[in-house]
Structure formats: C-alpha cells, structure tokens
Amino acid sequence: MNLLKVSIGALLLSLPVLSMTTGCSPQDKGNGDVTIVDMLAELDRPDFSETNITDVRYALLDTASAALLSENSQIMGVIGDTVIIHDNTNMGGGSRLLLFDADNGHLIREISHIGQGPGEYSWIMNVVTDRKRGELILLTGGAKAHRYTTGDRYIESYDMGSTHGGKLPVGSAELGINETDAYDGNLYIYQYDDRVSPVDTLVINDYEPKWISIAFNLSDKESLINIVDTVYSLVPGGMIPVAVLSRGSKALTPEVERKVYIGRSDYEQAQKERDGYIEFLHFTNDGPRFSVAYSYSGRIVFDTYSHSSGKLISRRSFSYDDEDSGFPVPYESQTIHIKRAYPFPFLNDGRFYAIVHEDETAGSDGELSEDFNGAIISWRVEGE
C-alpha cells in the first residue's frame, strides 16, 4: 500500500491534514486551477446575476399514464437527445426509470425490473450513463449494479462493495464510479471502473463525516466531494482540488455535525441549530464557472463564481415558503421556477437540464393547466 499526501497548503484553510491510502501508486494531481472564495465576505448580498441564461429549450412531457411523474422524480443522465429520469427516488416498488425525448417530451420507454431474479432489484439508488455504448448502469439496493441498454435489454450484473451506511455511489463511465463510507474515524472513498470492478480505495484519515457535513455529487462526467471547505474532483487514484469555499465560523464541520445533528431526538430544534451554518448541498463545475448550492438561515442559495478570478457572478436564493420558490429560469415572457424535491439542475456537455413542476408547466399559449404532466427545460449559461 502506498501513502499519498494531499495538501494544497494555505488554500485548505481549516482543512485537517489528509492522508490517502490507495491500492495503486497515484500521483498528486496538482492545484493549478483552484477557485478561492471567502463566502462570509458576501453572505448578505442580495440576488443578482452577471451571467446570461441562453438557448432555453422547453418540452411538455407526455401525458400518457405511464409517463406521469411523481413528486420525487430526478434527472439522472442525458444520452444524446434522451433524458433519463428516476421516478420515485424513495425505496419501494415504484422505483423506475423513464426515458424521454428532450426535444418533444415523448416518453420513449420505461425501465422497471422490480424483483429478485437476474437483473432485477428492489430499488434504484443511482444511475451511471455509458454514453459511448448507449447503456445504463443501475446502482441498486443490495450492493448490486445492473447494466441495461437504453432499449431496455439486460446485459449483465455486478457486485458492489458493501458499505457501513455511507453516501450513495455516484460517477460516470468515463471517470469511474465513487462510493463514500465513514467508519473507524476515517473517510473511505471506494473507486470502481465502468464494470464496477474495484480500482482504488482512498482513505482520508481522522475525518469521519456522517450525513450533513459532506456533499458528494455528479457534475457532468466528474464526481465532486467537499472535505471541510475544499471541493475536490475525484479521478481514478486521486483527488484534484477545484475550489476552496471558506465558511469561517459558519462552517459545518464533523464536530459541528455531531453537536447539532447526530443523536438528537428533537428534529425541529436540530434543524434550527443547523440553520446557523452554511450547509453545502450541491456543486456544479462547468469549466468557466463553479457553482454551489447551499442552505443557510432557512433559505436555499445558488452561488456561481468565476473560475479565473473567484468573483461571485450570480446569486439566486429562495425559501420553500416563498410564493415563487425554486431555481428561476427565464423562458419567453415568464420565469419558470425549478422546485421539485431535487431542484438542482443537471449538467451535461455544457447544457443544464431540469424538470418543471406541474404547477409551473405552461402550454404553447403560456397558460398553466392541471392537465399537464410537467416539462423538461434546458439552457446554457454565458458570462465570465
């Protein structure tokens, strides 16, 4: 086993010394493109935007009964003009994938194989798209993964490593699948290839986050993870620092998490105490810009920074109590708010995708109707 020290010196601010033990001999990936941000400096700044949302496309979804989405639906991938949506992100027999045409909203097909036979599963945790092959890897309950074509032809299944209850696995066929686990005082990142074969294990010593002091998600082809205030891009055998988002006294560290969350029986009181900290929810890295979604003081905030300067170039915020809650996207003469259970846009090759809630869905005449299923909206961003 080889020991790899990951450090970007003063950039890590409050980050403890990290050591990573891996199954191979990775190299330090360098730190030449790290956005450095003092989040407290502009914490009270009102909403604004120095970016432009352009090339907005909007497609009403099919209203056939099989196409109707539940409240918990979430975009899991895009292959060509096909948008893959996981409908019902909760456990249970309703866990299925729906494939829609992004241009016209037509339901292409449903993929659902609840059961205990070959290629079947109890529920879908996550989906990895293999865009070159036009295939899907379904990461499911029971530490299993199943490969299907987008035409719903079963190919093969794989076993995944067992976990102690960590974060759900995320990743891409291009850069690999990553799964986090926290136990024995350390953070473990298990890395797999596109056949879900183990490639590396990264061990962050003396760091044991649980649920709310760490965020871990897919941004286009890359998996992003934050360790205290530093966000890393996970690559096979290592971690590349992407941004340092210093939260100062508002940092949600593992120590703070244990104090305000773990073992607390009074959920409302725990939530009230959490509101005093900046809790990272989602990261997006589209090259020129780096975006972070976080909750603070009862509000959800979407901040976008310039990669080259670290300058805050856009802020959009809302509370779920607001009449117009959700991420706002201008379309023709109206503003559409992305406000489903998972309101963060999905990034694919420079284009953002989101599901429009049926309450916000309008027809070609601009009028809302209860007869609509919902819609898919996509856009690009320009600026800095």
C-alpha positions as a LaTeX table, in Angstrom:
\begin{tabular}{lrrr}
\hline
Residue & $x$ (\AA) & $y$ (\AA) & $z$ (\AA) \\
\hline
Met1 & 0.00 & 0.00 & 0.00 \\
Asn2 & 1.26 & 3.48 & $-0.84$ \\
Leu3 & 0.67 & 6.64 & 1.12 \\
Leu4 & $-0.30$ & 9.77 & $-0.79$ \\
Lys5 & $-0.32$ & 13.13 & 0.97 \\
Val6 & $-2.93$ & 15.51 & $-0.41$ \\
Ser7 & $-2.27$ & 19.11 & 0.54 \\
Ile8 & $-2.64$ & 22.48 & $-1.11$ \\
Gly9 & $-1.02$ & 24.36 & 1.73 \\
Ala10 & $-2.67$ & 27.58 & 2.82 \\
Leu11 & $-5.52$ & 27.05 & 0.39 \\
Leu12 & $-7.02$ & 24.40 & 2.62 \\
Leu13 & $-7.70$ & 26.91 & 5.36 \\
Ser14 & $-9.46$ & 24.91 & 8.08 \\
Leu15 & $-8.90$ & 21.55 & 6.39 \\
Pro16 & $-7.09$ & 18.99 & 8.58 \\
Val17 & $-4.03$ & 17.20 & 7.23 \\
Leu18 & $-5.25$ & 14.46 & 4.91 \\
Ser19 & $-3.56$ & 11.23 & 4.01 \\
Met20 & $-4.86$ & 8.88 & 1.36 \\
Thr21 & $-4.04$ & 5.22 & 1.20 \\
Thr22 & $-4.72$ & 3.72 & $-2.21$ \\
Gly23 & $-4.48$ & 0.38 & $-3.92$ \\
Cys24 & $-2.13$ & 1.73 & $-6.60$ \\
Ser25 & 0.51 & 4.45 & $-6.90$ \\
Pro26 & $-1.38$ & 7.64 & $-7.73$ \\
Gln27 & 0.34 & 10.97 & $-8.17$ \\
Asp28 & $-0.58$ & 14.31 & $-6.65$ \\
Lys29 & $-2.76$ & 15.88 & $-9.34$ \\
Gly30 & $-1.69$ & 19.46 & $-8.68$ \\
Asn31 & $-3.62$ & 22.62 & $-7.83$ \\
Gly32 & $-3.30$ & 24.94 & $-10.81$ \\
Asp33 & $-6.99$ & 25.78 & $-11.22$ \\
Val34 & $-8.40$ & 26.31 & $-7.74$ \\
Thr35 & $-11.12$ & 28.92 & $-7.16$ \\
Ile36 & $-10.61$ & 30.59 & $-3.77$ \\
Val37 & $-13.65$ & 32.18 & $-2.15$ \\
Asp38 & $-14.36$ & 33.83 & 1.20 \\
Met39 & $-18.08$ & 33.04 & 1.46 \\
Leu40 & $-18.62$ & 35.22 & 4.53 \\
Ala41 & $-17.49$ & 38.35 & 2.68 \\
Glu42 & $-20.68$ & 38.47 & 0.58 \\
Leu43 & $-23.03$ & 36.33 & 2.66 \\
Asp44 & $-25.65$ & 39.09 & 2.92 \\
Arg45 & $-25.52$ & 40.15 & $-0.74$ \\
Pro46 & $-28.97$ & 40.17 & $-2.41$ \\
Asp47 & $-29.80$ & 38.20 & $-5.54$ \\
Phe48 & $-28.15$ & 39.39 & $-8.76$ \\
Ser49 & $-26.69$ & 37.96 & $-11.96$ \\
Glu50 & $-23.80$ & 38.88 & $-14.23$ \\
Thr51 & $-24.43$ & 35.80 & $-16.33$ \\
Asn52 & $-26.91$ & 35.19 & $-19.13$ \\
Ile53 & $-29.13$ & 32.14 & $-19.46$ \\
Thr54 & $-29.33$ & 31.42 & $-23.19$ \\
Asp55 & $-30.59$ & 28.83 & $-25.69$ \\
Val56 & $-33.52$ & 27.84 & $-23.46$ \\
Arg57 & $-35.45$ & 24.79 & $-24.69$ \\
Tyr58 & $-38.77$ & 23.68 & $-23.23$ \\
Ala59 & $-40.68$ & 20.45 & $-23.90$ \\
Leu60 & $-44.01$ & 19.43 & $-22.38$ \\
Leu61 & $-43.86$ & 15.84 & $-21.17$ \\
Asp62 & $-46.06$ & 13.08 & $-22.48$ \\
Thr63 & $-49.35$ & 12.79 & $-20.54$ \\
Ala64 & $-49.79$ & 9.05 & $-21.09$ \\
Ser65 & $-50.46$ & 7.37 & $-17.74$ \\
Ala66 & $-47.11$ & 5.53 & $-17.80$ \\
Ala67 & $-45.30$ & 8.85 & $-18.28$ \\
Leu68 & $-46.73$ & 10.69 & $-15.27$ \\
Leu69 & $-44.02$ & 11.73 & $-12.81$ \\
Ser70 & $-44.16$ & 11.60 & $-9.04$ \\
Glu71 & $-43.04$ & 14.48 & $-6.84$ \\
Asn72 & $-39.66$ & 12.82 & $-6.23$ \\
Ser73 & $-38.57$ & 12.43 & $-9.85$ \\
Gln74 & $-34.99$ & 13.39 & $-10.68$ \\
Ile75 & $-32.86$ & 13.62 & $-13.85$ \\
Met76 & $-30.09$ & 11.02 & $-13.68$ \\
Gly77 & $-28.45$ & 11.36 & $-17.08$ \\
Val78 & $-28.63$ & 12.51 & $-20.69$ \\
Ile79 & $-27.58$ & 10.47 & $-23.71$ \\
Gly80 & $-27.91$ & 12.37 & $-26.96$ \\
Asp81 & $-31.49$ & 13.70 & $-27.02$ \\
Thr82 & $-32.67$ & 11.19 & $-24.39$ \\
Val83 & $-33.20$ & 12.37 & $-20.81$ \\
Ile84 & $-33.15$ & 9.62 & $-18.16$ \\
Ile85 & $-35.41$ & 10.36 & $-15.19$ \\
His86 & $-35.64$ & 8.32 & $-12.00$ \\
Asp87 & $-39.25$ & 8.39 & $-10.89$ \\
Asn88 & $-39.88$ & 7.88 & $-7.17$ \\
Thr89 & $-36.49$ & 8.25 & $-5.51$ \\
Asn90 & $-37.82$ & 6.56 & $-2.37$ \\
Met91 & $-37.44$ & 2.85 & $-1.71$ \\
Gly92 & $-40.27$ & 0.67 & $-2.92$ \\
Gly93 & $-41.94$ & $-0.91$ & $-5.89$ \\
Gly94 & $-42.35$ & 2.41 & $-7.73$ \\
Ser95 & $-38.62$ & 2.85 & $-8.38$ \\
Arg96 & $-38.26$ & 3.06 & $-12.18$ \\
Leu97 & $-36.53$ & 4.93 & $-14.98$ \\
Leu98 & $-38.40$ & 6.90 & $-17.61$ \\
Leu99 & $-36.66$ & 7.85 & $-20.86$ \\
Phe100 & $-37.99$ & 10.99 & $-22.55$ \\
Asp101 & $-37.13$ & 12.74 & $-25.81$ \\
Ala102 & $-35.71$ & 16.11 & $-24.77$ \\
Asp103 & $-36.96$ & 17.79 & $-27.94$ \\
Asn104 & $-40.65$ & 16.87 & $-27.80$ \\
Gly105 & $-41.20$ & 15.33 & $-24.33$ \\
His106 & $-42.33$ & 12.00 & $-25.81$ \\
Leu107 & $-41.97$ & 9.00 & $-23.47$ \\
Ile108 & $-39.54$ & 6.66 & $-25.22$ \\
Arg109 & $-39.82$ & 3.82 & $-22.73$ \\
Glu110 & $-39.96$ & 2.79 & $-19.10$ \\
Ile111 & $-37.26$ & 0.65 & $-17.47$ \\
Ser112 & $-38.55$ & $-1.13$ & $-14.37$ \\
His113 & $-37.43$ & $-4.55$ & $-13.14$ \\
Ile114 & $-38.55$ & $-4.87$ & $-9.53$ \\
Gly115 & $-37.97$ & $-8.42$ & $-8.33$ \\
Gln116 & $-35.36$ & $-10.93$ & $-7.21$ \\
Gly117 & $-34.34$ & $-12.54$ & $-10.48$ \\
Pro118 & $-31.33$ & $-11.86$ & $-12.76$ \\
Gly119 & $-31.06$ & $-8.14$ & $-13.44$ \\
Glu120 & $-33.87$ & $-7.33$ & $-11.01$ \\
Tyr121 & $-33.71$ & $-5.16$ & $-7.92$ \\
Ser122 & $-35.71$ & $-3.75$ & $-5.02$ \\
Trp123 & $-34.99$ & $-0.09$ & $-5.76$ \\
Ile124 & $-32.65$ & 2.14 & $-7.80$ \\
Met125 & $-30.14$ & 4.20 & $-5.82$ \\
Asn126 & $-28.36$ & 5.89 & $-8.70$ \\
Val127 & $-27.67$ & 5.61 & $-12.43$ \\
Val128 & $-24.42$ & 5.79 & $-14.38$ \\
Thr129 & $-24.70$ & 6.58 & $-18.08$ \\
Asp130 & $-22.34$ & 4.99 & $-20.60$ \\
Arg131 & $-22.87$ & 7.43 & $-23.42$ \\
Lys132 & $-20.48$ & 5.83 & $-25.90$ \\
Arg133 & $-22.28$ & 2.49 & $-25.70$ \\
Gly134 & $-25.77$ & 3.93 & $-25.18$ \\
Glu135 & $-26.09$ & 1.91 & $-21.97$ \\
Leu136 & $-27.12$ & 2.44 & $-18.35$ \\
Ile137 & $-25.61$ & 1.05 & $-15.16$ \\
Leu138 & $-28.29$ & 0.87 & $-12.47$ \\
Leu139 & $-26.78$ & 1.05 & $-8.97$ \\
Thr140 & $-29.37$ & $-0.64$ & $-6.81$ \\
Gly141 & $-30.17$ & $-1.80$ & $-3.29$ \\
Gly142 & $-28.42$ & $-4.92$ & $-2.09$ \\
Ala143 & $-24.98$ & $-3.67$ & $-3.24$ \\
Lys144 & $-25.72$ & $-4.66$ & $-6.85$ \\
Ala145 & $-25.33$ & $-2.98$ & $-10.23$ \\
His146 & $-27.14$ & $-3.96$ & $-13.42$ \\
Arg147 & $-26.24$ & $-2.94$ & $-16.98$ \\
Tyr148 & $-29.03$ & $-2.31$ & $-19.49$ \\
Thr149 & $-29.17$ & $-0.77$ & $-22.93$ \\
Thr150 & $-31.33$ & 2.30 & $-23.33$ \\
Gly151 & $-33.55$ & $-0.07$ & $-25.33$ \\
Asp152 & $-34.16$ & $-1.99$ & $-22.06$ \\
Arg153 & $-32.08$ & $-5.05$ & $-22.97$ \\
Tyr154 & $-30.43$ & $-6.62$ & $-19.92$ \\
Ile155 & $-26.68$ & $-7.22$ & $-20.36$ \\
Glu156 & $-25.11$ & $-8.27$ & $-17.04$ \\
Ser157 & $-24.93$ & $-7.63$ & $-13.29$ \\
Tyr158 & $-22.10$ & $-6.77$ & $-10.92$ \\
Asp159 & $-21.50$ & $-6.94$ & $-7.17$ \\
Met160 & $-20.53$ & $-3.73$ & $-5.40$ \\
Gly161 & $-18.59$ & $-3.42$ & $-2.16$ \\
Ser162 & $-20.67$ & $-3.46$ & 1.00 \\
Thr163 & $-20.86$ & $-0.22$ & 2.98 \\
His164 & $-21.47$ & 0.87 & 6.53 \\
Gly165 & $-24.22$ & 3.27 & 5.52 \\
Gly166 & $-22.31$ & 5.98 & 3.68 \\
Lys167 & $-23.22$ & 8.17 & 0.72 \\
Leu168 & $-24.91$ & 6.68 & $-2.31$ \\
Pro169 & $-22.48$ & 5.89 & $-5.16$ \\
Val170 & $-22.13$ & 8.42 & $-7.98$ \\
Gly171 & $-19.98$ & 8.69 & $-11.07$ \\
Ser172 & $-19.67$ & 8.28 & $-14.81$ \\
Ala173 & $-18.50$ & 5.62 & $-17.22$ \\
Glu174 & $-15.74$ & 7.98 & $-18.37$ \\
Leu175 & $-14.20$ & 8.86 & $-14.99$ \\
Gly176 & $-15.37$ & 5.97 & $-12.84$ \\
Ile177 & $-17.85$ & 5.33 & $-10.04$ \\
Asn178 & $-17.18$ & 6.53 & $-6.50$ \\
Glu179 & $-18.73$ & 5.47 & $-3.20$ \\
Thr180 & $-18.04$ & 7.04 & 0.19 \\
Asp181 & $-18.14$ & 5.44 & 3.62 \\
Ala182 & $-17.24$ & 6.72 & 7.09 \\
Tyr183 & $-16.24$ & 4.48 & 9.97 \\
Asp184 & $-13.41$ & 3.86 & 12.47 \\
Gly185 & $-12.65$ & 7.59 & 12.47 \\
Asn186 & $-11.83$ & 7.77 & 8.73 \\
Leu187 & $-13.50$ & 8.64 & 5.43 \\
Tyr188 & $-13.20$ & 5.98 & 2.73 \\
Ile189 & $-13.74$ & 6.60 & $-0.99$ \\
Tyr190 & $-14.13$ & 3.40 & $-2.98$ \\
Gln191 & $-13.44$ & 3.76 & $-6.69$ \\
Tyr192 & $-14.76$ & 1.42 & $-9.40$ \\
Asp193 & $-14.46$ & 1.22 & $-13.17$ \\
Asp194 & $-17.43$ & 1.06 & $-15.55$ \\
Arg195 & $-17.78$ & $-2.68$ & $-14.88$ \\
Val196 & $-17.95$ & $-1.89$ & $-11.15$ \\
Ser197 & $-14.62$ & $-3.61$ & $-10.52$ \\
Pro198 & $-12.60$ & $-2.10$ & $-7.63$ \\
Val199 & $-9.83$ & 0.21 & $-8.82$ \\
Asp200 & $-8.67$ & 2.18 & $-5.76$ \\
Thr201 & $-9.57$ & 2.99 & $-2.19$ \\
Leu202 & $-8.79$ & 6.50 & $-0.94$ \\
Val203 & $-8.60$ & 6.83 & 2.85 \\
Ile204 & $-8.93$ & 10.25 & 4.48 \\
Asn205 & $-7.52$ & 9.69 & 7.95 \\
Asp206 & $-9.02$ & 11.32 & 11.04 \\
Tyr207 & $-12.13$ & 12.54 & 9.27 \\
Glu208 & $-15.47$ & 10.89 & 9.87 \\
Pro209 & $-18.39$ & 12.88 & 8.49 \\
Lys210 & $-21.84$ & 11.35 & 8.55 \\
Trp211 & $-24.67$ & 12.90 & 6.55 \\
Ile212 & $-24.73$ & 16.69 & 6.58 \\
Ser213 & $-21.07$ & 17.80 & 6.84 \\
Ile214 & $-20.14$ & 16.38 & 3.44 \\
Ala215 & $-21.66$ & 16.80 & $-0.04$ \\
Phe216 & $-20.94$ & 14.34 & $-2.84$ \\
Asn217 & $-22.48$ & 14.53 & $-6.30$ \\
Leu218 & $-22.02$ & 14.17 & $-10.04$ \\
Ser219 & $-21.27$ & 17.26 & $-12.15$ \\
Asp220 & $-21.31$ & 16.31 & $-15.83$ \\
Lys221 & $-18.73$ & 13.47 & $-16.03$ \\
Glu222 & $-16.96$ & 14.20 & $-12.74$ \\
Ser223 & $-17.73$ & 13.39 & $-9.13$ \\
Leu224 & $-17.27$ & 16.28 & $-6.71$ \\
Ile225 & $-16.82$ & 15.97 & $-2.95$ \\
Asn226 & $-16.13$ & 18.54 & $-0.25$ \\
Ile227 & $-13.81$ & 17.91 & 2.68 \\
Val228 & $-14.48$ & 20.75 & 5.13 \\
Asp229 & $-14.21$ & 23.85 & 2.88 \\
Thr230 & $-12.34$ & 22.35 & $-0.08$ \\
Val231 & $-14.13$ & 20.79 & $-3.05$ \\
Tyr232 & $-12.31$ & 18.04 & $-4.95$ \\
Ser233 & $-12.84$ & 16.36 & $-8.27$ \\
Leu234 & $-12.37$ & 12.60 & $-7.93$ \\
Val235 & $-10.29$ & 10.91 & $-10.62$ \\
Pro236 & $-9.01$ & 7.32 & $-10.67$ \\
Gly237 & $-6.39$ & 7.13 & $-7.96$ \\
Gly238 & $-6.63$ & 10.67 & $-6.66$ \\
Met239 & $-8.37$ & 13.95 & $-5.92$ \\
Ile240 & $-7.96$ & 17.29 & $-7.72$ \\
Pro241 & $-8.78$ & 20.43 & $-5.68$ \\
Val242 & $-11.30$ & 22.54 & $-7.63$ \\
Ala243 & $-12.44$ & 25.23 & $-5.21$ \\
Val244 & $-11.89$ & 26.44 & $-1.66$ \\
Leu245 & $-15.16$ & 27.82 & $-0.27$ \\
Ser246 & $-14.26$ & 29.14 & 3.17 \\
Arg247 & $-17.25$ & 29.38 & 5.52 \\
Gly248 & $-15.34$ & 30.63 & 8.58 \\
Ser249 & $-17.48$ & 30.47 & 11.72 \\
Lys250 & $-20.40$ & 29.20 & 9.60 \\
Ala251 & $-18.53$ & 26.03 & 8.57 \\
Leu252 & $-20.44$ & 22.79 & 9.05 \\
Thr253 & $-17.62$ & 20.52 & 10.21 \\
Pro254 & $-17.92$ & 16.94 & 11.52 \\
Glu255 & $-17.55$ & 18.38 & 15.03 \\
Val256 & $-20.46$ & 20.76 & 14.47 \\
Glu257 & $-22.48$ & 17.96 & 12.90 \\
Arg258 & $-22.07$ & 15.79 & 15.98 \\
Lys259 & $-23.17$ & 18.71 & 18.16 \\
Val260 & $-26.27$ & 19.79 & 16.23 \\
Tyr261 & $-27.44$ & 16.63 & 14.49 \\
Ile262 & $-26.19$ & 13.18 & 15.45 \\
Gly263 & $-28.22$ & 11.57 & 18.19 \\
Arg264 & $-30.64$ & 14.48 & 18.51 \\
Ser265 & $-34.21$ & 13.38 & 19.15 \\
Asp266 & $-35.70$ & 16.88 & 18.75 \\
Tyr267 & $-35.61$ & 17.27 & 14.97 \\
Glu268 & $-37.07$ & 20.79 & 14.90 \\
Gln269 & $-34.50$ & 22.06 & 17.38 \\
Ala270 & $-31.68$ & 20.33 & 15.50 \\
Gln271 & $-32.88$ & 21.92 & 12.24 \\
Lys272 & $-33.00$ & 25.35 & 13.90 \\
Glu273 & $-29.40$ & 24.95 & 15.05 \\
Arg274 & $-28.31$ & 23.72 & 11.60 \\
Asp275 & $-29.73$ & 26.89 & 10.08 \\
Gly276 & $-26.91$ & 28.82 & 11.73 \\
Tyr277 & $-24.36$ & 27.10 & 9.50 \\
Ile278 & $-23.73$ & 27.03 & 5.75 \\
Glu279 & $-24.65$ & 23.50 & 4.66 \\
Phe280 & $-23.37$ & 22.54 & 1.22 \\
Leu281 & $-25.95$ & 20.71 & $-0.90$ \\
His282 & $-24.72$ & 20.51 & $-4.48$ \\
Phe283 & $-21.75$ & 21.53 & $-6.65$ \\
Thr284 & $-21.53$ & 22.16 & $-10.39$ \\
Asn285 & $-18.30$ & 22.66 & $-12.33$ \\
Asp286 & $-18.90$ & 23.70 & $-15.94$ \\
Gly287 & $-15.35$ & 24.88 & $-16.74$ \\
Pro288 & $-15.51$ & 28.71 & $-16.81$ \\
Arg289 & $-17.71$ & 28.72 & $-13.70$ \\
Phe290 & $-18.12$ & 26.88 & $-10.44$ \\
Ser291 & $-21.50$ & 26.84 & $-8.68$ \\
Val292 & $-22.50$ & 25.79 & $-5.19$ \\
Ala293 & $-25.99$ & 25.31 & $-3.79$ \\
Tyr294 & $-26.24$ & 25.59 & $-0.02$ \\
Ser295 & $-28.75$ & 26.18 & 2.74 \\
Tyr296 & $-28.36$ & 28.92 & 5.32 \\
Ser297 & $-30.77$ & 30.58 & 7.72 \\
Gly298 & $-33.76$ & 28.75 & 6.26 \\
Arg299 & $-33.01$ & 29.64 & 2.63 \\
Ile300 & $-31.56$ & 27.79 & $-0.36$ \\
Val301 & $-28.84$ & 29.75 & $-2.17$ \\
Phe302 & $-27.28$ & 29.14 & $-5.62$ \\
Asp303 & $-23.95$ & 30.98 & $-5.96$ \\
Thr304 & $-21.87$ & 30.98 & $-9.14$ \\
Tyr305 & $-18.22$ & 32.01 & $-9.17$ \\
Ser306 & $-15.72$ & 32.74 & $-11.92$ \\
His307 & $-13.05$ & 30.05 & $-12.07$ \\
Ser308 & $-10.44$ & 32.53 & $-13.24$ \\
Ser309 & $-10.96$ & 35.21 & $-10.58$ \\
Gly310 & $-13.05$ & 33.62 & $-7.82$ \\
Lys311 & $-15.50$ & 36.51 & $-8.20$ \\
Leu312 & $-19.15$ & 35.94 & $-7.26$ \\
Ile313 & $-21.01$ & 36.47 & $-10.54$ \\
Ser314 & $-24.51$ & 35.22 & $-9.75$ \\
Arg315 & $-26.74$ & 34.60 & $-6.74$ \\
Arg316 & $-30.23$ & 33.14 & $-6.72$ \\
Ser317 & $-31.95$ & 32.31 & $-3.43$ \\
Phe318 & $-35.34$ & 31.26 & $-2.16$ \\
Ser319 & $-37.22$ & 29.81 & 0.76 \\
Tyr320 & $-39.70$ & 27.00 & 0.26 \\
Asp321 & $-42.21$ & 29.31 & 1.93 \\
Asp322 & $-41.83$ & 31.83 & $-0.91$ \\
Glu323 & $-44.66$ & 32.05 & $-3.41$ \\
Asp324 & $-42.12$ & 31.80 & $-6.25$ \\
Ser325 & $-39.76$ & 29.27 & $-4.68$ \\
Gly326 & $-37.24$ & 27.33 & $-6.72$ \\
Phe327 & $-34.37$ & 27.98 & $-9.12$ \\
Pro328 & $-35.58$ & 30.63 & $-11.63$ \\
Val329 & $-35.15$ & 30.16 & $-15.39$ \\
Pro330 & $-36.42$ & 32.84 & $-17.81$ \\
Tyr331 & $-38.40$ & 31.43 & $-20.71$ \\
Glu332 & $-40.09$ & 33.67 & $-23.28$ \\
Ser333 & $-42.30$ & 36.06 & $-21.30$ \\
Gln334 & $-42.26$ & 34.21 & $-17.99$ \\
Thr335 & $-39.94$ & 32.90 & $-15.28$ \\
Ile336 & $-40.12$ & 29.19 & $-14.54$ \\
His337 & $-39.08$ & 28.02 & $-11.08$ \\
Ile338 & $-37.43$ & 24.62 & $-10.65$ \\
Lys339 & $-38.95$ & 23.49 & $-7.37$ \\
Arg340 & $-39.26$ & 19.72 & $-7.26$ \\
Ala341 & $-37.80$ & 17.72 & $-4.39$ \\
Tyr342 & $-34.43$ & 17.93 & $-6.19$ \\
Pro343 & $-34.28$ & 21.48 & $-7.64$ \\
Phe344 & $-30.61$ & 21.43 & $-8.71$ \\
Pro345 & $-30.01$ & 21.47 & $-12.48$ \\
Phe346 & $-28.30$ & 18.50 & $-14.16$ \\
Leu347 & $-25.24$ & 19.41 & $-16.27$ \\
Asn348 & $-24.40$ & 17.54 & $-19.47$ \\
Asp349 & $-21.82$ & 18.79 & $-22.01$ \\
Gly350 & $-22.32$ & 22.43 & $-21.05$ \\
Arg351 & $-26.14$ & 22.30 & $-21.07$ \\
Phe352 & $-28.24$ & 22.36 & $-17.90$ \\
Tyr353 & $-31.42$ & 20.26 & $-17.62$ \\
Ala354 & $-34.25$ & 20.34 & $-15.08$ \\
Ile355 & $-37.78$ & 19.05 & $-14.57$ \\
Val356 & $-40.51$ & 21.68 & $-14.38$ \\
His357 & $-43.09$ & 21.02 & $-11.69$ \\
Glu358 & $-46.65$ & 20.63 & $-13.00$ \\
Asp359 & $-47.64$ & 23.76 & $-11.05$ \\
Glu360 & $-45.26$ & 25.76 & $-13.25$ \\
Thr361 & $-45.92$ & 23.98 & $-16.54$ \\
Ala362 & $-47.49$ & 26.06 & $-19.29$ \\
Gly363 & $-48.69$ & 25.20 & $-22.76$ \\
Ser364 & $-47.85$ & 26.95 & $-26.01$ \\
Asp365 & $-50.31$ & 29.72 & $-25.11$ \\
Gly366 & $-48.44$ & 30.41 & $-21.86$ \\
Glu367 & $-51.34$ & 29.28 & $-19.70$ \\
Leu368 & $-50.99$ & 26.84 & $-16.81$ \\
Ser369 & $-53.15$ & 23.73 & $-16.77$ \\
Glu370 & $-53.77$ & 20.83 & $-14.38$ \\
Asp371 & $-53.85$ & 18.55 & $-17.42$ \\
Phe372 & $-50.08$ & 18.85 & $-17.94$ \\
Asn373 & $-47.62$ & 16.26 & $-16.63$ \\
Gly374 & $-44.66$ & 18.58 & $-16.29$ \\
Ala375 & $-41.89$ & 19.60 & $-18.65$ \\
Ile376 & $-38.17$ & 19.35 & $-19.34$ \\
Ile377 & $-36.34$ & 22.63 & $-19.61$ \\
Ser378 & $-32.69$ & 23.06 & $-20.61$ \\
Trp379 & $-30.37$ & 26.01 & $-21.10$ \\
Arg380 & $-26.80$ & 27.21 & $-21.39$ \\
Val381 & $-25.01$ & 29.89 & $-19.37$ \\
Glu382 & $-22.78$ & 32.68 & $-20.68$ \\
Gly383 & $-20.63$ & 35.09 & $-18.73$ \\
Glu384 & $-17.11$ & 35.12 & $-17.18$ \\
\hline
\end{tabular}
